[in-house]
C-alpha cells in the first residue's frame, strides 16, 4: 500500500536539500529519521554519524603495537605519499 503526501514547495525543497546532503532520496531520508519505532525520532540505539558512534570511545581502541598511531598523522601520511610519488607508484 502507498500514500500520497501533499507538502508545501519550500518544505519539499528543504527535504530534498537534506536528502541530497546525506546521499539519500527524500523517501529514504524520511525513513532514516523516523527510525524503527516510527515515532518521529531515530531509534536511540542507532548512531547517526561516525562521531555519534565513536562518542566516548576516543583512545579506547588499541592496535596491539607500542607505537603512538594518533600522533603526527598528517606529517606521516604526507611523508608516505611523497615516498609513493618518488617511487613512481602514485
Secondary structure, 3 states (H helix, E strand, C coil): CCCCCCCCHHHHHHHHHHHHHHCCCHHHHHHHHHCCCCCCCCCCCCCCCHHHHHCCCCCCCCCCCCCCCCCCHHHHHHHHHHHHHHCCCC
